[in-house]
Amino acid sequence: MVEQRRRAVFNWSGGKDSALALQTVLREDRYEVVSLLTTVDASNDRSSMHGIPAELLRMQADSIGLPIRIVPTGKGIEDYERAIAEAVGDFVARGAEHFIFGDIFLQDVRAYRERQLEPYGVTVVEPLWGQGPERIMAAFLASGLETVVVTTDASCLGADWIGRTIDGTFRDDLPDGVDPCGENGEYHTFCHAGGMFRYPIPFRLGGPVRRSYTVTLEDGAVKSYAYWFAALTAP
């Protein structure tokens, strides 16, 4: 008896780990991916950490051959959770019972996703989970997917890393202490060709631009973060 595919939503970042996870899921064919889902900052229509414009996110989805739901959110966590809850409710009403992510090992991130989705009866699926950054990087390099660096944490990777292609040389050049996959937020990427993409995504890689953010932590402490962003645009 052929097992029926389970309906799922894929939470799409536009970067390399997300692309590798999605390509893995599509090839295994255990899930019917009904849609990609991503969020953008309502103030600039770009994904928050990757800085990918919504137009390019749509172009990625078109090349892959899947629909995409882009959810604009405000800056506060309450606004974000409210917007995501509405999207989750809509997908559940359409029969989606699984949400797929491209996380590798951050347990607090996975636990947050599970807490967020458990009230809807949704199961979190993590195709790359627990494989280890070195193994994931090797799998990505063998995948045929093509990607460039579009964001870096300025405390560990400077502006000269913006625009670099993810290849063996990139991996070898990473400083000690930087996760090979950037799982701790050291860098983020834009995946634009190869593998599951039916055609390349045209883009312009401007910049880099440095931006700083101040965050109030749960214990009340205030911490500042600085990042380099590519001025990524569609042609």
ROSE-4610 file (N, C-alpha, C; in Angstrom, 1 decimal, always signed):
// ROSE-4610
residu = [M/M/M/V/V/V/E/E/E/Q/Q/Q/R/R/R/R/R/R/R/R/R/A/A/A/V/V/V/F/F/F/N/N/N/W/W/W/S/S/S/G/G/G/G/G/G/K/K/K/D/D/D/S/S/S/A/A/A/L/L/L/A/A/A/L/L/L/Q/Q/Q/T/T/T/V/V/V/L/L/L/R/R/R/E/E/E/D/D/D/R/R/R/Y/Y/Y/E/E/E/V/V/V/V/V/V/S/S/S/L/L/L/L/L/L/T/T/T/T/T/T/V/V/V/D/D/D/A/A/A/S/S/S/N/N/N/D/D/D/R/R/R/S/S/S/S/S/S/M/M/M/H/H/H/G/G/G/I/I/I/P/P/P/A/A/A/E/E/E/L/L/L/L/L/L/R/R/R/M/M/M/Q/Q/Q/A/A/A/D/D/D/S/S/S/I/I/I/G/G/G/L/L/L/P/P/P/I/I/I/R/R/R/I/I/I/V/V/V/P/P/P/T/T/T/G/G/G/K/K/K/G/G/G/I/I/I/E/E/E/D/D/D/Y/Y/Y/E/E/E/R/R/R/A/A/A/I/I/I/A/A/A/E/E/E/A/A/A/V/V/V/G/G/G/D/D/D/F/F/F/V/V/V/A/A/A/R/R/R/G/G/G/A/A/A/E/E/E/H/H/H/F/F/F/I/I/I/F/F/F/G/G/G/D/D/D/I/I/I/F/F/F/L/L/L/Q/Q/Q/D/D/D/V/V/V/R/R/R/A/A/A/Y/Y/Y/R/R/R/E/E/E/R/R/R/Q/Q/Q/L/L/L/E/E/E/P/P/P/Y/Y/Y/G/G/G/V/V/V/T/T/T/V/V/V/V/V/V/E/E/E/P/P/P/L/L/L/W/W/W/G/G/G/Q/Q/Q/G/G/G/P/P/P/E/E/E/R/R/R/I/I/I/M/M/M/A/A/A/A/A/A/F/F/F/L/L/L/A/A/A/S/S/S/G/G/G/L/L/L/E/E/E/T/T/T/V/V/V/V/V/V/V/V/V/T/T/T/T/T/T/D/D/D/A/A/A/S/S/S/C/C/C/L/L/L/G/G/G/A/A/A/D/D/D/W/W/W/I/I/I/G/G/G/R/R/R/T/T/T/I/I/I/D/D/D/G/G/G/T/T/T/F/F/F/R/R/R/D/D/D/D/D/D/L/L/L/P/P/P/D/D/D/G/G/G/V/V/V/D/D/D/P/P/P/C/C/C/G/G/G/E/E/E/N/N/N/G/G/G/E/E/E/Y/Y/Y/H/H/H/T/T/T/F/F/F/C/C/C/H/H/H/A/A/A/G/G/G/G/G/G/M/M/M/F/F/F/R/R/R/Y/Y/Y/P/P/P/I/I/I/P/P/P/F/F/F/R/R/R/L/L/L/G/G/G/G/G/G/P/P/P/V/V/V/R/R/R/R/R/R/S/S/S/Y/Y/Y/T/T/T/V/V/V/T/T/T/L/L/L/E/E/E/D/D/D/G/G/G/A/A/A/V/V/V/K/K/K/S/S/S/Y/Y/Y/A/A/A/Y/Y/Y/W/W/W/F/F/F/A/A/A/A/A/A/L/L/L/T/T/T/A/A/A/P/P/P]
num = [1/1/1/2/2/2/3/3/3/4/4/4/5/5/5/6/6/6/7/7/7/8/8/8/9/9/9/10/10/10/11/11/11/12/12/12/13/13/13/14/14/14/15/15/15/16/16/16/17/17/17/18/18/18/19/19/19/20/20/20/21/21/21/22/22/22/23/23/23/24/24/24/25/25/25/26/26/26/27/27/27/28/28/28/29/29/29/30/30/30/31/31/31/32/32/32/33/33/33/34/34/34/35/35/35/36/36/36/37/37/37/38/38/38/39/39/39/40/40/40/41/41/41/42/42/42/43/43/43/44/44/44/45/45/45/46/46/46/47/47/47/48/48/48/49/49/49/50/50/50/51/51/51/52/52/52/53/53/53/54/54/54/55/55/55/56/56/56/57/57/57/58/58/58/59/59/59/60/60/60/61/61/61/62/62/62/63/63/63/64/64/64/65/65/65/66/66/66/67/67/67/68/68/68/69/69/69/70/70/70/71/71/71/72/72/72/73/73/73/74/74/74/75/75/75/76/76/76/77/77/77/78/78/78/79/79/79/80/80/80/81/81/81/82/82/82/83/83/83/84/84/84/85/85/85/86/86/86/87/87/87/88/88/88/89/89/89/90/90/90/91/91/91/92/92/92/93/93/93/94/94/94/95/95/95/96/96/96/97/97/97/98/98/98/99/99/99/100/100/100/101/101/101/102/102/102/103/103/103/104/104/104/105/105/105/106/106/106/107/107/107/108/108/108/109/109/109/110/110/110/111/111/111/112/112/112/113/113/113/114/114/114/115/115/115/116/116/116/117/117/117/118/118/118/119/119/119/120/120/120/121/121/121/122/122/122/123/123/123/124/124/124/125/125/125/126/126/126/127/127/127/128/128/128/129/129/129/130/130/130/131/131/131/132/132/132/133/133/133/134/134/134/135/135/135/136/136/136/137/137/137/138/138/138/139/139/139/140/140/140/141/141/141/142/142/142/143/143/143/144/144/144/145/145/145/146/146/146/147/147/147/148/148/148/149/149/149/150/150/150/151/151/151/152/152/152/153/153/153/154/154/154/155/155/155/156/156/156/157/157/157/158/158/158/159/159/159/160/160/160/161/161/161/162/162/162/163/163/163/164/164/164/165/165/165/166/166/166/167/167/167/168/168/168/169/169/169/170/170/170/171/171/171/172/172/172/173/173/173/174/174/174/175/175/175/176/176/176/177/177/177/178/178/178/179/179/179/180/180/180/181/181/181/182/182/182/183/183/183/184/184/184/185/185/185/186/186/186/187/187/187/188/188/188/189/189/189/190/190/190/191/191/191/192/192/192/193/193/193/194/194/194/195/195/195/196/196/196/197/197/197/198/198/198/199/199/199/200/200/200/201/201/201/202/202/202/203/203/203/204/204/204/205/205/205/206/206/206/207/207/207/208/208/208/209/209/209/210/210/210/211/211/211/212/212/212/213/213/213/214/214/214/215/215/215/216/216/216/217/217/217/218/218/218/219/219/219/220/220/220/221/221/221/222/222/222/223/223/223/224/224/224/225/225/225/226/226/226/227/227/227/228/228/228/229/229/229/230/230/230/231/231/231/232/232/232/233/233/233/234/234/234/235/235/235]
x = [+0.9/+0.0/+0.9/+0.6/+1.3/+0.9/+1.8/+1.5/+1.1/+0.0/-0.5/+0.4/+0.7/+1.6/+0.8/+1.5/+0.9/+1.0/+0.0/+0.0/+0.8/+1.7/+2.6/+2.8/+3.2/+3.6/+5.1/+5.9/+7.3/+7.6/+8.3/+8.6/+9.9/+9.8/+10.9/+11.6/+12.9/+13.7/+14.4/+14.5/+15.2/+16.7/+17.2/+18.6/+19.0/+20.2/+20.8/+20.2/+20.1/+19.6/+18.2/+17.4/+16.0/+15.9/+16.7/+16.6/+17.0/+18.1/+18.5/+17.4/+16.8/+15.7/+14.5/+14.2/+13.0/+13.4/+14.6/+14.9/+14.9/+15.4/+15.3/+13.9/+13.0/+11.6/+10.9/+11.2/+10.6/+11.1/+12.4/+12.9/+12.4/+12.3/+11.8/+10.3/+9.5/+8.1/+7.2/+7.5/+6.7/+5.6/+5.8/+4.9/+4.4/+3.2/+2.7/+2.8/+3.8/+4.0/+3.0/+2.0/+1.0/+1.4/+2.4/+2.8/+4.1/+4.8/+5.9/+5.3/+5.9/+5.4/+6.6/+6.5/+7.6/+7.1/+7.9/+7.4/+8.4/+7.8/+8.6/+8.3/+9.2/+9.0/+8.1/+7.0/+6.0/+6.5/+7.5/+8.1/+8.9/+9.5/+10.4/+10.1/+9.2/+8.9/+10.0/+10.9/+12.0/+12.0/+12.5/+12.6/+13.6/+13.4/+14.0/+15.5/+16.1/+17.5/+18.2/+17.6/+18.2/+18.2/+17.1/+17.0/+16.6/+15.9/+15.5/+14.1/+14.1/+12.8/+11.7/+10.5/+9.4/+9.3/+9.7/+9.7/+10.6/+11.8/+12.7/+12.2/+11.5/+11.0/+9.9/+9.1/+8.1/+8.8/+9.8/+10.5/+11.2/+11.7/+12.2/+11.1/+9.9/+8.8/+8.3/+8.3/+7.9/+8.9/+10.2/+11.2/+11.1/+10.8/+10.7/+9.4/+8.3/+7.1/+6.1/+6.2/+5.3/+4.7/+3.4/+2.9/+3.6/+3.5/+4.1/+3.1/+3.1/+2.3/+3.3/+3.3/+4.2/+3.4/+3.8/+3.1/+3.8/+3.3/+3.9/+3.7/+4.8/+4.7/+5.3/+4.9/+5.5/+6.7/+7.3/+8.5/+8.4/+7.2/+7.0/+6.7/+7.1/+6.8/+5.3/+4.5/+3.1/+2.5/+2.9/+2.4/+2.8/+4.1/+4.6/+3.7/+3.5/+2.8/+1.4/+0.8/-0.6/-0.7/+0.2/+0.2/+0.4/+1.4/+1.7/+0.5/-0.2/-1.3/-2.4/-2.6/-3.7/-3.3/-2.1/-1.6/-1.7/-1.3/-1.4/-2.8/-3.7/-5.1/-5.7/-5.3/-5.8/-5.3/-4.0/-3.4/-4.0/-4.2/-4.8/-6.2/-7.0/-8.3/-8.3/-7.2/-7.0/-6.4/-6.2/-5.8/-4.3/-3.5/-2.1/-1.9/-1.2/-0.9/+0.5/+1.4/+2.8/+3.4/+4.3/+5.1/+6.5/+7.2/+8.6/+9.5/+10.7/+11.7/+13.1/+14.0/+15.4/+16.4/+15.9/+16.8/+17.8/+18.9/+19.9/+20.1/+20.3/+20.6/+20.1/+19.6/+19.2/+17.9/+18.1/+17.0/+15.9/+16.4/+15.4/+14.6/+15.1/+14.4/+13.3/+13.7/+12.8/+11.7/+12.0/+11.0/+10.0/+10.5/+9.6/+8.6/+9.1/+8.2/+7.1/+7.6/+6.7/+5.6/+6.0/+5.0/+4.0/+4.5/+3.7/+2.6/+3.0/+2.2/+1.3/+1.8/+1.1/-0.4/-0.9/-2.3/-3.1/-2.5/-3.2/-3.2/-2.5/-2.4/-1.4/-0.5/+0.5/+1.8/+2.3/+3.6/+4.8/+5.8/+7.0/+7.9/+8.3/+9.2/+10.5/+11.6/+13.0/+13.9/+13.9/+14.7/+16.2/+16.7/+18.2/+18.6/+17.6/+17.9/+18.9/+19.9/+20.8/+21.9/+22.0/+23.0/+24.4/+24.4/+25.7/+26.1/+26.6/+26.9/+27.9/+28.9/+29.9/+29.2/+28.3/+27.6/+26.6/+25.9/+25.0/+25.7/+26.8/+27.6/+28.0/+28.5/+28.9/+27.7/+26.5/+25.3/+24.9/+25.1/+24.7/+25.7/+27.0/+27.9/+27.7/+27.1/+26.8/+25.5/+24.7/+23.3/+23.0/+24.0/+23.8/+23.2/+22.7/+22.1/+23.2/+22.9/+23.8/+23.3/+24.2/+23.8/+24.9/+24.5/+25.5/+25.2/+26.2/+26.0/+25.4/+24.3/+23.7/+23.6/+23.9/+24.0/+25.1/+25.8/+26.7/+26.6/+26.9/+27.1/+28.4/+28.4/+29.6/+30.6/+30.2/+31.2/+32.1/+31.8/+32.6/+32.9/+32.1/+32.4/+32.2/+33.2/+33.1/+32.4/+32.4/+31.7/+32.2/+33.5/+34.1/+33.5/+32.7/+32.0/+30.7/+30.2/+28.9/+29.2/+28.3/+28.4/+29.2/+29.8/+30.6/+29.7/+30.2/+29.5/+29.8/+28.8/+29.0/+29.6/+30.9/+31.6/+32.7/+33.5/+34.5/+35.5/+35.8/+36.8/+36.2/+34.9/+34.2/+34.3/+34.0/+34.0/+35.4/+36.5/+37.8/+38.3/+37.7/+38.1/+37.4/+36.4/+35.7/+36.6/+36.5/+37.3/+37.0/+37.9/+37.6/+36.5/+35.6/+34.5/+33.2/+33.3/+32.1/+31.5/+30.3/+29.6/+29.6/+30.0/+30.1/+28.8/+27.6/+26.4/+25.8/+26.5/+26.0/+24.8/+24.7/+23.5/+23.3/+24.4/+24.2/+24.0/+23.7/+23.4/+24.6/+25.7/+27.0/+26.8/+26.0/+25.7/+24.4/+23.8/+22.6/+22.8/+22.0/+22.3/+21.0/+21.2/+20.1/+20.4/+19.5/+19.7/+19.0/+19.7/+19.2/+19.2/+19.8/+19.9/+20.2/+20.2/+20.6/+19.6/+19.9/+19.0/+17.6/+16.7/+15.3/+14.8/+15.6/+15.2/+15.1/+14.0/+13.8/+14.6/+14.8/+15.6/+16.2/+17.4/+18.0/+17.2/+17.4/+16.7/+17.6/+17.3/+18.1/+18.0/+19.2/+19.2/+20.4/+20.3/+21.4/+21.9/+23.2/+23.8/+24.5/+23.8/+24.4/+25.0/+25.3/+25.8/+27.3/+27.8/+27.1/+26.7/+25.7/+25.2/+25.3/+25.8/+25.9/+24.7/+24.0/+22.9/+23.1/+22.7/+22.8/+21.4/+21.2/+20.0/+20.2/+19.3/+19.3/+18.1/+18.5/+17.4/+17.4/+16.2/+16.1/+15.8/+16.7/+16.6/+15.6/+15.2/+14.2/+14.6/+15.9/+16.3/+16.4/+16.0/+16.0/+17.3/+18.3/+19.6/+19.4/+20.1/+20.0/+21.3/+21.2/+22.3/+22.2/+23.3/+23.4/+24.0/+23.5/+24.0/+24.2/+25.2/+25.5/+25.6/+25.1/+25.1/+25.5/+26.1/+26.3/+25.2/+24.5/+23.5/+23.9/+23.6/+23.7/+22.4/+22.6/+21.4/+20.8/+20.2/+19.7/+18.4/+18.4/+17.2/+17.0/+15.8/+15.5/+16.0/+16.4/+16.9/+15.9]
y = [-1.2/+0.0/+1.3/+2.2/+3.4/+4.4/+4.9/+5.8/+7.1/+7.6/+8.9/+10.1/+11.0/+12.1/+13.0/+13.5/+14.4/+15.8/+16.6/+18.0/+18.8/+19.7/+20.4/+21.8/+22.7/+24.1/+24.2/+24.7/+24.9/+26.3/+26.5/+27.8/+28.3/+29.2/+29.5/+30.8/+30.7/+31.9/+32.5/+31.6/+32.1/+31.8/+31.2/+31.0/+29.5/+29.2/+27.9/+26.7/+26.8/+25.7/+25.4/+26.5/+26.4/+25.7/+26.1/+25.5/+24.0/+23.7/+22.3/+21.5/+22.0/+21.2/+21.0/+22.1/+21.9/+21.0/+21.0/+20.1/+18.7/+18.5/+17.1/+16.6/+17.5/+17.1/+16.8/+17.6/+17.4/+16.1/+15.8/+14.5/+13.3/+13.4/+12.2/+12.0/+13.0/+12.9/+12.3/+12.5/+12.0/+13.1/+14.3/+15.4/+16.1/+16.5/+17.4/+18.8/+19.5/+20.9/+21.8/+22.3/+23.1/+24.5/+25.0/+26.4/+26.6/+27.6/+28.2/+29.3/+29.5/+30.6/+31.4/+32.7/+33.5/+34.8/+35.5/+36.8/+37.9/+39.1/+40.3/+41.4/+42.3/+43.5/+44.4/+44.8/+45.6/+46.9/+47.4/+48.7/+48.8/+47.7/+47.7/+46.6/+45.7/+44.5/+43.6/+43.4/+42.5/+41.5/+40.3/+39.4/+40.0/+39.6/+40.4/+40.2/+39.0/+38.8/+38.7/+38.1/+37.9/+39.2/+40.0/+41.2/+41.0/+39.8/+39.5/+40.2/+41.0/+41.7/+40.7/+41.0/+40.1/+39.7/+40.7/+40.4/+39.2/+39.1/+38.0/+36.7/+36.8/+35.7/+35.0/+35.9/+35.4/+34.7/+35.3/+34.8/+33.4/+33.3/+32.0/+30.9/+31.3/+30.3/+29.9/+30.9/+30.6/+29.7/+29.9/+29.0/+27.6/+27.5/+26.2/+25.5/+26.3/+25.7/+25.5/+26.4/+26.3/+27.7/+27.7/+29.0/+29.5/+30.8/+31.3/+32.3/+32.2/+33.2/+34.1/+35.3/+36.3/+37.1/+37.0/+37.6/+38.9/+40.1/+41.3/+41.3/+41.7/+41.8/+43.1/+43.6/+44.7/+44.3/+45.2/+44.9/+44.1/+44.2/+43.6/+42.1/+41.3/+39.9/+39.6/+40.4/+40.2/+40.3/+41.3/+41.5/+40.3/+39.9/+38.8/+37.5/+37.2/+36.0/+36.1/+37.2/+37.4/+37.1/+37.7/+37.5/+36.0/+35.4/+34.0/+33.1/+33.4/+32.6/+32.6/+33.8/+33.9/+33.0/+33.0/+32.2/+30.7/+30.4/+28.9/+28.5/+29.3/+28.9/+28.6/+29.5/+29.3/+28.0/+27.7/+26.5/+25.3/+25.3/+24.2/+23.9/+25.0/+24.8/+24.2/+24.3/+23.7/+22.3/+21.8/+20.4/+20.2/+21.3/+21.1/+20.7/+19.7/+19.2/+19.2/+19.6/+19.6/+21.0/+21.5/+22.7/+22.3/+22.6/+22.1/+23.3/+23.1/+24.1/+23.6/+24.5/+24.1/+24.3/+24.2/+24.3/+23.1/+23.3/+22.3/+21.8/+22.7/+22.2/+23.2/+24.3/+25.3/+24.8/+24.2/+23.6/+24.6/+25.8/+26.8/+27.3/+27.3/+27.7/+26.7/+25.4/+24.4/+24.3/+24.5/+24.4/+25.6/+26.8/+27.9/+27.5/+26.9/+26.6/+25.6/+24.6/+23.6/+24.2/+25.1/+25.8/+26.6/+27.2/+28.1/+27.3/+26.1/+25.3/+24.2/+23.8/+22.7/+23.0/+24.2/+24.5/+24.2/+24.2/+24.0/+22.5/+21.7/+20.3/+20.1/+21.0/+21.0/+20.3/+19.4/+18.8/+19.5/+19.8/+20.4/+19.3/+19.6/+18.6/+19.4/+18.7/+19.3/+18.3/+18.4/+17.4/+17.4/+18.5/+18.6/+18.4/+18.3/+18.3/+17.2/+17.7/+16.8/+16.2/+16.6/+16.1/+16.7/+17.9/+18.5/+19.5/+20.7/+21.7/+21.2/+20.4/+20.0/+19.1/+18.2/+17.3/+18.1/+19.0/+19.8/+20.6/+21.2/+22.0/+21.1/+19.9/+19.0/+18.6/+18.4/+18.1/+19.3/+20.5/+21.6/+21.8/+21.6/+21.7/+20.7/+19.5/+18.5/+18.6/+19.6/+19.6/+20.3/+21.0/+21.8/+23.1/+23.4/+24.7/+25.8/+27.0/+28.1/+29.3/+29.8/+30.8/+31.8/+33.0/+34.1/+34.6/+35.1/+35.7/+37.1/+37.4/+38.7/+39.4/+38.7/+39.4/+38.7/+39.5/+39.0/+39.7/+38.9/+39.5/+40.3/+41.6/+42.4/+42.1/+41.4/+41.1/+40.0/+39.2/+38.1/+38.0/+38.6/+38.6/+40.0/+40.5/+41.9/+42.1/+43.3/+43.6/+42.9/+42.4/+41.7/+40.4/+39.9/+38.6/+38.7/+39.9/+40.1/+39.8/+39.0/+38.7/+37.4/+36.8/+35.6/+34.4/+33.6/+32.4/+31.3/+30.5/+29.4/+28.2/+28.0/+26.9/+26.4/+25.5/+24.9/+25.9/+26.9/+27.9/+28.8/+29.1/+29.9/+29.1/+27.8/+27.0/+27.1/+26.9/+26.9/+28.2/+29.3/+30.7/+31.1/+30.5/+30.9/+31.0/+32.1/+32.2/+31.1/+30.7/+29.8/+30.3/+29.4/+29.8/+30.2/+30.3/+30.6/+29.3/+29.1/+27.8/+27.7/+26.6/+26.5/+26.9/+26.6/+26.9/+28.2/+28.9/+30.2/+30.0/+28.9/+28.5/+29.4/+30.1/+31.0/+32.4/+32.6/+33.9/+34.6/+33.9/+34.6/+35.1/+34.4/+34.9/+34.3/+35.0/+34.5/+34.7/+33.9/+33.8/+33.9/+34.1/+34.1/+33.1/+32.1/+31.0/+31.3/+31.2/+31.8/+30.9/+29.7/+28.8/+27.4/+26.5/+25.1/+24.3/+23.0/+22.0/+22.1/+22.3/+22.3/+23.5/+24.6/+25.8/+25.5/+25.7/+25.4/+26.4/+27.6/+28.6/+29.5/+30.2/+31.1/+32.3/+32.8/+34.1/+35.2/+36.2/+37.3/+38.3/+38.9/+39.8/+40.7/+41.8/+42.7/+42.8/+42.7/+42.6/+43.9/+44.9/+46.2/+46.1/+47.3/+47.4/+47.2/+46.8/+46.5/+47.7/+47.5/+48.6/+48.0/+48.8/+48.4/+49.0/+48.1/+48.5/+48.0/+48.8/+48.4/+48.3/+47.4/+47.2/+47.1/+47.7/+47.5/+46.7/+45.7/+44.7/+44.6/+44.7/+44.5/+43.0/+42.4/+41.0/+40.7/+39.4/+39.0/+39.5/+39.6/+40.0/+41.5/+42.2/+43.7/+44.3/+43.5/+44.0/+44.4/+45.5/+46.0/+45.7/+45.1/+44.7/+45.2/+45.6/+46.1/+45.1/+45.0/+44.1/+44.9/+44.6/+45.2/+44.2/+44.5/+43.6/+44.3/+43.6/+44.0/+43.4/+44.2/+43.8/+44.1/+43.2/+43.5/+44.4/+45.3/+46.0/+45.2/+44.1/+43.1/+43.6/+43.5/+43.9/+43.0/+43.1/+42.4/+43.3/+42.8/+43.6/+44.6]
z = [+0.0/+0.0/+0.0/-0.9/-1.0/+0.1/+0.9/+2.0/+1.4/+1.9/+1.4/+2.0/+1.1/+1.5/+2.5/+3.5/+4.5/+4.1/+4.2/+3.8/+4.8/+4.2/+5.0/+4.4/+5.3/+5.0/+5.2/+4.3/+4.5/+4.8/+6.0/+6.4/+5.8/+4.8/+3.9/+4.3/+4.4/+4.7/+3.4/+2.4/+1.2/+1.2/+2.3/+2.4/+2.2/+2.4/+2.0/+2.8/+4.1/+4.9/+4.6/+4.5/+4.1/+2.7/+1.8/+0.5/+0.5/+1.3/+1.4/+2.0/+3.1/+3.7/+2.8/+2.0/+1.1/+0.0/-0.6/-1.6/-1.1/+0.1/+0.7/+0.8/+1.3/+1.5/+0.1/-0.9/-2.2/-2.8/-2.6/-3.2/-2.5/-1.2/-0.4/-0.7/-1.0/-1.4/-0.4/+0.9/+2.0/+2.3/+2.0/+2.3/+1.0/+1.0/+0.0/+0.5/+0.0/+0.4/-0.3/+0.5/-0.1/-0.3/+0.4/+0.3/+1.0/+0.5/+1.3/+2.2/+3.3/+4.3/+4.7/+4.7/+5.2/+5.7/+6.5/+7.0/+6.5/+6.4/+6.0/+6.9/+7.1/+7.9/+7.1/+7.7/+7.0/+6.7/+7.3/+7.1/+5.8/+5.4/+4.2/+3.2/+3.6/+2.7/+2.4/+3.4/+3.4/+4.5/+4.3/+5.4/+6.4/+7.7/+8.8/+8.8/+8.9/+9.0/+7.7/+6.7/+5.4/+4.6/+4.8/+4.1/+2.6/+2.4/+1.0/+0.7/-0.4/-0.7/-1.1/-0.8/-1.1/-2.5/-3.4/-4.8/-5.2/-4.5/-4.8/-4.1/-3.0/-2.4/-3.3/-3.9/-4.9/-6.1/-6.6/-7.7/-7.4/-6.1/-5.7/-5.8/-5.2/-5.1/-6.6/-7.5/-8.8/-9.5/-9.3/-9.9/-9.3/-8.0/-7.4/-7.8/-8.1/-8.5/-7.4/-6.4/-5.2/-5.0/-4.4/-4.0/-2.7/-2.5/-1.3/-0.6/+0.7/+1.5/+2.2/+1.9/+2.6/+3.6/+4.9/+6.0/+6.5/+6.3/+6.8/+8.3/+9.0/+10.5/+11.0/+12.2/+12.8/+13.5/+14.3/+15.0/+16.3/+16.9/+18.2/+18.1/+19.1/+19.1/+19.1/+19.8/+19.8/+18.4/+17.7/+16.3/+15.4/+15.6/+14.8/+15.1/+16.4/+16.7/+16.3/+16.3/+15.9/+14.4/+13.6/+12.2/+11.8/+12.5/+12.2/+12.6/+13.7/+14.2/+13.1/+12.5/+11.5/+10.3/+9.9/+8.7/+9.1/+10.3/+10.7/+10.7/+11.3/+11.3/+9.9/+8.9/+7.6/+7.0/+7.2/+6.6/+7.3/+8.6/+9.3/+8.7/+8.5/+7.9/+6.5/+5.9/+4.5/+4.6/+5.9/+6.0/+6.3/+6.5/+6.7/+8.2/+8.4/+9.8/+10.2/+9.2/+9.5/+9.0/+9.8/+9.4/+9.4/+8.3/+8.1/+8.2/+8.9/+9.1/+8.7/+8.5/+8.2/+9.3/+10.5/+11.7/+11.8/+12.4/+12.5/+14.0/+14.9/+16.3/+17.4/+17.1/+18.2/+18.9/+20.0/+20.7/+21.2/+21.6/+22.0/+20.9/+19.7/+18.5/+18.2/+18.2/+17.9/+19.0/+20.3/+21.3/+21.2/+20.7/+20.5/+19.4/+18.3/+17.2/+17.7/+18.5/+18.9/+19.8/+20.7/+21.6/+20.8/+19.8/+19.0/+18.2/+17.7/+16.8/+17.5/+18.7/+19.4/+19.6/+19.9/+20.1/+18.9/+17.7/+16.5/+16.0/+16.8/+16.5/+15.3/+15.1/+14.0/+14.5/+13.8/+14.1/+13.4/+14.2/+13.6/+13.0/+11.7/+11.0/+10.7/+11.1/+10.9/+10.1/+8.8/+8.0/+8.2/+8.6/+8.8/+10.3/+11.2/+12.6/+13.1/+13.8/+14.5/+13.6/+12.4/+11.5/+11.7/+12.3/+12.5/+11.4/+11.7/+10.7/+9.6/+10.0/+9.0/+7.9/+8.4/+7.5/+6.7/+7.3/+6.5/+5.4/+5.8/+4.8/+3.6/+4.0/+2.9/+2.0/+2.6/+1.8/+1.0/+1.5/+0.7/-0.5/-0.3/-1.4/-2.5/-2.1/-3.1/-3.7/-3.2/-3.6/-5.0/-5.5/-6.7/-6.5/-5.3/-5.0/-5.0/-5.4/-5.5/-4.6/-3.8/-2.9/-2.6/-2.2/-1.8/-0.4/+0.2/+1.6/+1.4/+2.2/+2.1/+3.4/+4.5/+5.9/+6.7/+7.5/+8.4/+9.8/+10.8/+12.1/+12.1/+12.3/+12.1/+13.2/+14.3/+15.3/+14.9/+13.9/+13.5/+12.0/+11.2/+9.8/+9.2/+8.6/+8.1/+6.8/+6.3/+5.0/+3.8/+3.9/+2.8/+2.5/+3.5/+3.3/+2.6/+2.5/+1.7/+0.3/-0.3/-1.7/-2.0/-1.0/-1.3/-1.6/-2.5/-2.8/-1.8/-1.4/-0.5/-1.3/-1.1/-1.7/-0.8/-1.2/-0.4/+0.1/-0.7/-0.3/+0.8/+0.7/+1.7/+3.0/+3.0/+4.3/+4.9/+4.1/+4.6/+5.1/+4.6/+5.0/+6.3/+6.7/+7.9/+9.1/+9.9/+11.1/+12.1/+13.0/+14.1/+15.0/+15.4/+16.2/+15.5/+14.2/+13.4/+12.9/+13.2/+12.8/+11.2/+10.7/+9.2/+8.5/+9.1/+8.5/+9.0/+9.8/+10.4/+11.2/+11.9/+12.7/+13.9/+14.3/+15.5/+15.0/+13.7/+13.2/+12.7/+12.5/+12.0/+10.6/+9.7/+8.4/+7.9/+6.9/+6.2/+4.7/+4.0/+2.5/+1.7/+0.4/-0.6/-1.6/-1.7/-2.7/-4.0/-5.1/-6.3/-7.5/-7.4/-8.6/-8.2/-9.2/-9.1/-8.4/-8.3/-7.6/-8.0/-7.1/-7.3/-8.1/-8.3/-9.0/-10.5/-11.1/-12.5/-13.4/-12.9/-13.6/-12.6/-12.9/-11.9/-11.6/-10.4/-10.0/-10.3/-11.2/-11.4/-10.2/-9.8/-8.7/-8.8/-8.0/-7.9/-6.5/-6.3/-5.0/-4.7/-4.1/-3.8/-2.4/-1.9/-0.5/-0.5/+0.7/+1.9/+2.7/+3.6/+4.5/+5.9/+6.8/+8.2/+9.0/+9.8/+10.6/+12.0/+13.0/+14.4/+15.0/+16.0/+16.6/+18.2/+18.9/+20.4/+20.8/+21.6/+22.1/+23.6/+24.2/+25.6/+25.9/+26.6/+26.9/+28.0/+28.2/+29.2/+30.6/+31.0/+32.3/+32.4/+31.4/+31.4/+30.9/+30.6/+30.1/+28.6/+28.3/+26.9/+26.2/+25.0/+24.2/+22.8/+22.2/+20.9/+19.9/+18.7/+17.7/+16.4/+15.7/+14.4/+13.3/+12.1/+11.0/+9.7/+8.8/+7.4/+6.6/+5.7/+4.8/+3.4/+2.5/+1.1/+0.7/-0.2/-0.7/-1.8/-1.4/-2.4/-3.0/-4.4/-5.1/-6.3/-6.8/-8.1/-9.2/-10.4/-11.5/-12.0]
